[in-house]
Amino acid sequence: MNGYLTLILTGHVPYLRAAGREPAGEDLLHETIADALVPTLNALYDLRELGVRPHVGLAYSPVLIEQLADNVVQKHFFVWMERRLAQLDAAVTGWEREGEPHRAYLARFYLEWGRGILESFTGRYNRNLVAALRDLCADGLAEPLSSAATHAYLPLLERTASRRAQIDVGALAITRRLGARPHGLWLPECGYSPALEPLVRPSGMRYLIVDPSSVTRADVPHLRPRWLAARQLAVLVRDPEAAAQIMAPTLGYASDPLYRAPRRDARSGLALWRSGLSGEAETLYDPYDAFRRAQEHAVHFSSFVAAELERFRERHDRPGIAVVPLDLDVLGRGWFEGPTWLRAMIEAFAERRSLALTTPLAYLQSLRPRFSVTLRDGSWAAGDYHRPWDAPAARPLRQAIAEVEDRLEMLVRRFPNAQGDTERALSQAVRELLLAQSSDWPLLLSRGPDAEAIRRPREHLLRCERLCALAEAADWSEEDCAFLDAVEEWDNPFPMLNYRVFAD
């Protein structure tokens, strides 16, 4: 072989699972399932049925996997989709009555598309997308990667106990849900700090993926893995050139004028327009043209990566590996045609006899690194690598999290052998802290005032503090017991979590 391509499917949605009967507040989660997760799974399953082996890495955040496995989320998605289909059916009737043929055509397209998504969810996957992912792992088509449990931005967590808990709980959750122990670590936002290395090595991980900004030497090729810890922990570097083909502003595939624009119609809530060229009058979207363009871009990407790998092979004594993360923001949520592009691209790449799709571990098992590398702080954010998660507006939240970390760390040391309700309270307190540490909230705050980005983590921190107080209390009231029962139902990811994961 002259080279290998590994696709890392990444994605994250903060904890939105609602305990009530209505799917209120879960729209982002449901949109992600409908527009990104189910279409991506359909692409992979279709390829398998055609005899193509679509080897990929799975790096969906553990908290997203936990939500997908939840019966409440599964039920709420079904209800949400049925309501969405009813609205689309009404839109078709309304635009036909008003003499708007193209809008009616688009509404019919979305209606049939939605029916197909719901049929896949209920029939093909039996409402259990995690079981579908696990099946791909069992078949050797997907390799699970671990990540921070709640997608925390690890370099900015103040306490070693928090970093370790995020890494360990994430690995346990992925093992439990996907049925295979992860050997690779996907760092949220590719955020790396040298302080993470001594935590990653004891976790049993064989490799981690970093951004080129974390590599200290500019002459280190991103197509060749290196040792971070000799014969213990390998480093694979994200391929920035391949990523630019997809997402570069104005020139990347996702910016093509034929693709669907994000703008929504105020009345129907539907995306009706194509992106168009700058200064061009708004033009209604046409799925036929867009999906044909996705096929063309798939062939182009396959050729681009093939040429990159062939050039590398000519200059080196062993084949390289192009590591291309594909986030849910690309495959469906931000680029509607992305899953169609993914399927066509894998088909095109599979036809190349001298190149192959692989997973990171399979590559490392056959072609072990020969050289080492030194890493520094970095992420895939441009400029100051940690700034998007460390803006002045987010610092009060970081300070509040640090204060709760201190209190919880002290209680874990004070009660090393807690049992009964005290053990339950401390374990739930750790769960609340992990949820408050999600990188979503500081990132939203860095973009401007956001009430939800303040309310959600503050809610988790307040619950954590009350649970800490219960753990210290000698006697509990009926109200205290009811609160613990309720909060365990409200916030219930990582059921295997025990508070001792936060111990030194």
ABEGO torsion letter per residue (X at the ends): XAEBBBBBBBEBBBBABBABABABGAAAAAAAAAAAAAAAAAAAAAAAAAGBBBBBBBABBAAAAAAAABAAAAAAAAAAAAAAAAAAAAAAAAAAAAGBAAAAAAAAAAAAAAAAAAAAAAAAAGGBAAAAAAAAAAAGABBBBBBBAAGBBAAABABAAAAAAAAAAAAAAAAAAAGBBBABBBBBGGBBBAAAAAAAAAAGBABBBBBAAABABAABBAABBBBABBGABBBBBBBAAAAAAAABBGABAAABAABBBABBBAAAGBBABBAEBBGBBBBBBBAAAAAAAAAAAAAAAAAAAAAAAAAAAAABABBBBBBBBBBAAABGAABAAAAAAAAAAAAAAAABAABBBBBAAAAAAABBBABBBBBBBBBABBEBAAAAAABAAAAAAAAAAAAAAAAAAAAAAABAABBEAAAAAAAAAAAAAAAAABAAAAAAAAAEBBAAAAAAAAAAAAAAAAAAAAAABABBBAAAAAAAAAAAAABABGAABBAAAABX
